[in-house]
Amino acid sequence: MVIILNFRTMISKGFPKTGIIRVTYLLLLCMLFPLIVGAQETIEKRGSDPLQGQQPLDTARIQALLRKSESLQNTNPDSAIIVARKAIELSDDVSFEIGKAKGFNIIGGVYYYQSEFEKANENFNLALKVFEKEGDTIGISQQQNNLGSVYADLGDAPKALDYYIKSLRNAQAVNDAKRMGTAHMNLGTIYQDEEATWPQAIENYEQAIEMFRKIDYPDGLAGTQLNFGDWYVKKGDPEKALSYLEEAFLGFQQIGFPVAFPLNSLGRAYFDMGQFEVSREYFNQALKAAAEIPIPAEEAITYLGLGKIDLEFGNFNSAIQQFNSALQLAEETGTLEAQAESYEGLSLAYARKKDFNSAYEAQQQYARIMDSLRTENYAEQMSTLRVSFGLENAEKQNELLKAQNEINELQIEEDARQRQLLLIILGLFLAIIAGFVFQFFYIRRTNKRLAFERNRSEQILLNILPKETADELKENGFVKAREFDEITVLFTDFKAFSQVAERISAERLVKSVDYYFKSFDEITERHNLEKIKTIGDAYMCAGGLPSRNDTHVRDAFAAAREILKFVNDTELDPPPGIYPFKIRIGLNSGPVVAGVVGTKKFAYDIWGNTVNIAARMESGSVPGRINVSESIYEELKEEHDFTFRGELKVKNQVFKMYFADVPETIFD
């Protein structure tokens, strides 16, 4: 017989502000031997055969046709429909009603595979009417399950839930473990849509697994593992989902199910983990598998996944093409949720291309479809069905408890009332006290956490920007560029750094540079300098900004001397694992422009000829010496000794250079 299992994959991440978009995948399972045997057993049990002589031969032919139709479902679906209709006609001729129902069921399954849901719905309803007429409870349960899967794929969760509940009730009535397990699994796909009903989803999945293992039904186990994996993806735990999805993939391969379903789910999981190229590979495999059968609804889901990957890489034109392909398939199959997700993806892609008119139109289409999916009565219908189902399942147990409670109430009625009143009063009092206590500690804990997070955020920002600049950014959301008439720029770099980097290990190199630059940070901070940036082995800082001052030349010169002394001391006695570098230092004073660049990773920087000359002073220095420009010399010549060392030509300009004759100097 034909059983439809509901495999559902949740796709959300990457589409902000719109919540969860659901796409339903359904898989058709063909159980040939039970179909034929079940049909034969139905005739034998009825005992009302009007054609005692000829019907066994005709039913044998009908069974052969049904068997042939089953075998053609995956390879030649059109022929499968033709053969099934022939079986229906012959069943009608000999009044073999169960044969008609089985034929309608096969045709519905083929149309369902082809995502022609209206035709699938029509044939499943025809099969249901025959089973109801014949009083075949198993057949009724099966068709209710199938119809539930159709409505789930069309996005009508209330109708799907209603049919799944009815299917489970009928399966329980005849104790059919396979159909009970199938119904529990499909109920889990509905309950997993909302976080509030996740416990019910897990409960139904666990019941399905228990039943499928008990009857050794690998088809159902593979489907439930896929749904469990999809639930973990929806829950935000794709790493845990992988084990379930990989088992589902192996199960699908072993039992001959279309592997497009688990491949798409694996693509979704790796996408949420940020492994986009792995995700793309799985989606491409899923697209190939879905196109071979074909399964149009599954192809639509694959195009959606590929479109989202293109969005991540900024390939907006390709993303638009993928989303349009998904939209076309979704419109052909009538799957509203896939249409909604396609429009949502198009809206994002057009917006990022700055095509805001097209983005607005796509967003309007998305809103229209979502409104049609979630009517005003949606939540009420779902709630009513869940409550009704829960109450019915617990009916017998509740009746026993009620009877016991009545006996207890007769025996201790008066004492119970007094005790209940006392407990209520005490409970209210404790609840009020507990509420105040909880609120007090909650507010205090929240305030502490907020203060901690705020301080941490501010500290991170201060590590990137000067305090005045950070305050301006927090207050205005941007930082204006500022001109400074006079500042001092200090540059350093290490001698033969590139050659050293080739000789020593990467770990020792990074450890050594980190050791020196941390000390430079401390020195510059002590001397009221602002660290600007590091470029490889070059270290750049400046005095006189962002707050103007008149001591920037002396501050920078003092910092240069201390840096030189630190490097020299380290060279004489380097700590373990630290390479003893030699250093060149250059200084220059003059005007600059300062500001913040970037939008994602802020950087405070300075520009101007003053910076270029300072860099030239450093590159024109020698290891172990401080090389200064004429502006520095003129400011400090009365306080320190300098040695004129010639002129430097830069772009048709000539600059004088001076060595600072300081005790920290070590000649190379």
Sequence and secondary structure as in RCSB ss.txt:
>XXXX:A:sequence
MVIILNFRTMISKGFPKTGIIRVTYLLLLCMLFPLIVGAQETIEKRGSDPLQGQQPLDTARIQALLRKSESLQNT
NPDSAIIVARKAIELSDDVSFEIGKAKGFNIIGGVYYYQSEFEKANENFNLALKVFEKEGDTIGISQQQNNLGSV
YADLGDAPKALDYYIKSLRNAQAVNDAKRMGTAHMNLGTIYQDEEATWPQAIENYEQAIEMFRKIDYPDGLAGTQ
LNFGDWYVKKGDPEKALSYLEEAFLGFQQIGFPVAFPLNSLGRAYFDMGQFEVSREYFNQALKAAAEIPIPAEEA
ITYLGLGKIDLEFGNFNSAIQQFNSALQLAEETGTLEAQAESYEGLSLAYARKKDFNSAYEAQQQYARIMDSLRT
ENYAEQMSTLRVSFGLENAEKQNELLKAQNEINELQIEEDARQRQLLLIILGLFLAIIAGFVFQFFYIRRTNKRL
AFERNRSEQILLNILPKETADELKENGFVKAREFDEITVLFTDFKAFSQVAERISAERLVKSVDYYFKSFDEITE
RHNLEKIKTIGDAYMCAGGLPSRNDTHVRDAFAAAREILKFVNDTELDPPPGIYPFKIRIGLNSGPVVAGVVGTK
KFAYDIWGNTVNIAARMESGSVPGRINVSESIYEELKEEHDFTFRGELKVKNQVFKMYFADVPETIFD
>XXXX:A:secstr
 EEEEEEEEEE TT TTS  EEEEEEEEEE HHHHHHHHHHHHHHH   S TTTHHHHHHHHHHHHHHHHHHTTT
 HHHHHHHHHHHHHHHHHTT HHHHHHHHHHHHHHHHHTT HHHHHHHHHHHHHHHHHHT HHHHHHHHHHHHHH
HHHTT HHHHHHHHHHHHHHHHHTT HHHHHHHHHHHHHHHTTSGGGHHHHHHHHHHHHHHHHHTT HHHHHHHH
HHHHHHHHHHT HHHHHHHHHHHHHHHHHHT  THHHHHHHHHHHHHTT HHHHHHHHHHHHHHHHHTT HHHHH
HHHHHHHHHHHHTT HHHHHHHHHHHHHHHHHHT HHHHHHHHHHHHHHHHHTT HHHHHHHHHHHHHHHHHHS 
TTHHHHHHHHHHHHHHHHTHHHHHHHHHHHHHHHHHHHHHHHHHHHHHHHHHHHHHHHHHHHHHHHHHHHHHHHH
HHHHHHHHHHHHHHS HHHHHHHHHHSS   EEEEEEEEEEEEETTHHHHHHHS HHHHHHHHHHHHHHHHHHHH
HTTEEEEEEETTEEEEEES SS  S HHHHHHHHHHHHHHHHHHHHHS  TT     EEEEEEEEEEEEEEE SS
S EEEEESHHHHHHHHHHHTS TT EEEEHHHHHHHTTTSEEEEEEEEEETTEEEEEEEEE TT    
